[in-house]
Amino acid sequence: DRAYERVVKAMEQIGMTEAERNDVFSLVAAVLHIGNIRFKDSSKDEAIVVRERDKDPLKIASQLLGIDPKSIEKTFLERRVVAGKESMMTPLNSAQAILARDSFAMLLYSKVFEW
């Protein structure tokens, strides 16, 4: 595709190595897969990740980022509440999990431009 070739050429012209270009493409692909992670509420009104048998966006994004899928999942499903010197994890509902997912994706995407 010509558009892809132009992007690669522009990246080369600004001095990006092949490894750096691959990192950028992996990061952008991970962000897209993160956006495909779906949630639903359990019977306790706590968010759970909807798993897909043939394609699991959480697993794919984790592989692209080199991060354990359980740690990313935990980021989306729980929030740390700090009170004084103590902290505890509280479960999120699906609406809150969607906000956590989107915030994480935006943070990752912003890192592309801090190169």
ROVOVEX-404132 format. One record per residue (C-alpha): residue number from 1; residue in one letter; chain; x, y, z. Coordinates in Angstrom, 3 decimals. Each point is the difference from the previous one (the first is absolute). Example, Ala and Ser with C-alpha at 12.3 -4.5 7.8 and 13.67 -1.06 7.14 Angstrom:
+-----+------+-----+----------+----------+----------+
| seq | type | mol |        X |        Y |        Z |
+-----+------+-----+----------+----------+----------+
|   1 |    a |   A |   12.300 |   -4.500 |    7.800 |
|   2 |    s |   A |    1.370 |    3.440 |   -0.660 |
+-----+------+-----+----------+----------+----------+
This chain:
+-----+------+-----+----------+----------+----------+
| seq | type | mol |        X |        Y |        Z |
+-----+------+-----+----------+----------+----------+
|   1 |    d |   A |    0.000 |    0.000 |    0.000 |
|   2 |    r |   A |    1.361 |    3.392 |   -0.993 |
|   3 |    a |   A |   -1.140 |    1.764 |    3.174 |
|   4 |    y |   A |    1.877 |   -2.503 |    2.163 |
|   5 |    e |   A |    3.097 |    0.374 |   -2.167 |
|   6 |    r |   A |   -0.152 |    3.798 |    0.369 |
|   7 |    v |   A |   -0.262 |   -0.317 |    3.780 |
|   8 |    v |   A |    2.979 |   -2.355 |    0.149 |
|   9 |    k |   A |    2.025 |    2.300 |   -2.258 |
|  10 |    a |   A |   -0.841 |    3.022 |    2.172 |
|  11 |    m |   A |    1.034 |   -1.935 |    3.103 |
|  12 |    e |   A |    3.292 |   -0.903 |   -1.673 |
|  13 |    q |   A |    0.578 |    3.630 |   -0.988 |
|  14 |    i |   A |   -0.270 |    1.163 |    3.604 |
|  15 |    g |   A |    2.551 |   -2.615 |    0.994 |
|  16 |    m |   A |   -2.144 |   -2.742 |    1.496 |
|  17 |    t |   A |    1.605 |   -3.425 |   -0.062 |
|  18 |    e |   A |   -1.893 |   -3.067 |   -1.122 |
|  19 |    a |   A |   -0.306 |   -1.100 |    3.641 |
|  20 |    e |   A |   -1.450 |    3.388 |    0.972 |
|  21 |    r |   A |   -2.474 |   -0.121 |   -2.880 |
|  22 |    n |   A |   -1.076 |   -3.494 |    1.033 |
|  23 |    d |   A |   -0.476 |    1.216 |    3.578 |
|  24 |    v |   A |   -2.248 |    2.836 |   -1.216 |
|  25 |    f |   A |   -2.062 |   -2.360 |   -2.157 |
|  26 |    s |   A |   -0.311 |   -2.494 |    2.882 |
|  27 |    l |   A |   -1.105 |    2.753 |    2.370 |
|  28 |    v |   A |   -2.635 |    1.302 |   -2.409 |
|  29 |    a |   A |   -1.242 |   -3.546 |   -0.681 |
|  30 |    a |   A |   -0.209 |   -0.624 |    3.758 |
|  31 |    v |   A |   -2.073 |    3.167 |    0.452 |
|  32 |    l |   A |   -2.414 |   -1.185 |   -2.686 |
|  33 |    h |   A |   -0.348 |   -3.423 |    1.630 |
|  34 |    i |   A |   -0.495 |    1.576 |    3.443 |
|  35 |    g |   A |   -2.915 |    1.953 |   -1.467 |
|  36 |    n |   A |   -1.595 |   -3.335 |   -0.949 |
|  37 |    i |   A |    0.008 |   -1.356 |    3.562 |
|  38 |    r |   A |   -3.603 |   -0.332 |    1.159 |
|  39 |    f |   A |   -1.387 |   -0.170 |    3.518 |
|  40 |    k |   A |   -3.204 |   -1.116 |    1.636 |
|  41 |    d |   A |   -1.187 |    0.098 |    3.578 |
|  42 |    s |   A |    0.006 |   -3.131 |    2.112 |
|  43 |    s |   A |   -2.853 |   -0.873 |    2.314 |
|  44 |    k |   A |    1.774 |    2.070 |    2.665 |
|  45 |    d |   A |   -0.010 |    3.097 |   -2.285 |
|  46 |    e |   A |    3.759 |   -0.373 |   -0.482 |
|  47 |    a |   A |    1.566 |    0.229 |   -3.449 |
|  48 |    i |   A |    1.384 |   -3.079 |   -1.695 |
|  49 |    v |   A |    1.752 |   -0.243 |   -3.358 |
|  50 |    v |   A |   -2.056 |   -1.595 |   -2.754 |
|  51 |    r |   A |    2.176 |   -2.781 |   -1.434 |
|  52 |    e |   A |   -0.084 |   -0.979 |   -3.642 |
|  53 |    r |   A |    1.059 |   -3.493 |   -0.949 |
|  54 |    d |   A |    1.761 |    0.642 |   -3.284 |
|  55 |    k |   A |    1.366 |    3.492 |    0.626 |
|  56 |    d |   A |    0.683 |    1.540 |    3.364 |
|  57 |    p |   A |    0.890 |    3.701 |   -0.287 |
|  58 |    l |   A |    1.336 |    0.063 |    3.566 |
|  59 |    k |   A |    2.421 |   -2.826 |   -0.757 |
|  60 |    i |   A |    1.085 |    1.492 |   -3.334 |
|  61 |    a |   A |    0.570 |    3.467 |    1.510 |
|  62 |    s |   A |    1.951 |   -1.542 |    2.872 |
|  63 |    q |   A |    2.243 |   -1.878 |   -2.422 |
|  64 |    l |   A |    0.621 |    3.135 |   -2.065 |
|  65 |    l |   A |    0.928 |    1.949 |    3.135 |
|  66 |    g |   A |    1.976 |   -2.813 |    1.622 |
|  67 |    i |   A |   -2.166 |    0.207 |    3.121 |
|  68 |    d |   A |   -1.711 |   -2.756 |    1.980 |
|  69 |    p |   A |   -3.702 |   -0.064 |   -1.003 |
|  70 |    k |   A |   -1.073 |   -0.411 |    3.638 |
|  71 |    s |   A |    1.644 |    3.294 |    0.994 |
|  72 |    i |   A |   -1.750 |    1.926 |   -2.779 |
|  73 |    e |   A |   -3.296 |   -1.672 |    0.838 |
|  74 |    k |   A |    0.417 |    0.967 |    3.655 |
|  75 |    t |   A |    0.621 |    3.612 |   -1.058 |
|  76 |    f |   A |   -3.374 |    0.052 |   -1.742 |
|  77 |    l |   A |   -1.981 |   -1.814 |    2.683 |
|  78 |    e |   A |    1.264 |    1.506 |    3.267 |
|  79 |    r |   A |    0.823 |    3.365 |    1.496 |
|  80 |    r |   A |    2.330 |    0.681 |    2.914 |
|  81 |    v |   A |   -1.591 |    2.117 |    2.710 |
|  82 |    v |   A |    2.403 |    1.659 |    2.434 |
|  83 |    a |   A |   -1.129 |    1.220 |    3.406 |
|  84 |    g |   A |    2.799 |    1.310 |    2.166 |
|  85 |    k |   A |    2.708 |   -2.641 |    0.154 |
|  86 |    e |   A |   -2.261 |   -2.801 |   -1.153 |
|  87 |    s |   A |   -1.072 |   -0.994 |   -3.467 |
|  88 |    m |   A |   -2.414 |   -2.529 |   -1.360 |
|  89 |    m |   A |   -1.112 |   -1.206 |   -3.388 |
|  90 |    t |   A |   -3.644 |    0.481 |   -0.929 |
|  91 |    p |   A |   -1.705 |   -1.591 |   -2.997 |
|  92 |    l |   A |   -1.280 |    2.138 |   -2.868 |
|  93 |    n |   A |   -3.271 |   -0.455 |   -1.837 |
|  94 |    s |   A |   -0.032 |   -0.319 |   -3.798 |
|  95 |    a |   A |   -0.502 |    3.743 |   -0.614 |
|  96 |    q |   A |    2.989 |    0.803 |    2.220 |
|  97 |    a |   A |    2.047 |   -2.755 |   -1.671 |
|  98 |    i |   A |   -0.705 |    1.541 |   -3.404 |
|  99 |    l |   A |    1.284 |    3.363 |    1.277 |
| 100 |    a |   A |    3.129 |   -1.681 |    1.400 |
| 101 |    r |   A |    0.572 |   -1.817 |   -3.308 |
| 102 |    d |   A |   -0.425 |    3.187 |   -2.031 |
| 103 |    s |   A |    2.284 |    2.004 |    2.300 |
| 104 |    f |   A |    2.688 |   -2.672 |   -0.274 |
| 105 |    a |   A |   -0.302 |   -0.057 |   -3.802 |
| 106 |    m |   A |    0.257 |    3.800 |   -0.180 |
| 107 |    l |   A |    3.073 |   -0.004 |    2.241 |
| 108 |    l |   A |    1.712 |   -2.624 |   -2.157 |
| 109 |    y |   A |   -0.865 |    1.806 |   -3.223 |
| 110 |    s |   A |    1.352 |    3.289 |    1.350 |
| 111 |    k |   A |    3.371 |   -1.698 |    0.547 |
| 112 |    v |   A |    0.372 |   -0.431 |   -3.776 |
| 113 |    f |   A |    0.439 |    3.758 |   -0.262 |
| 114 |    e |   A |    2.543 |    0.288 |    2.810 |
| 115 |    w |   A |    2.656 |   -1.754 |   -2.039 |
+-----+------+-----+----------+----------+----------+
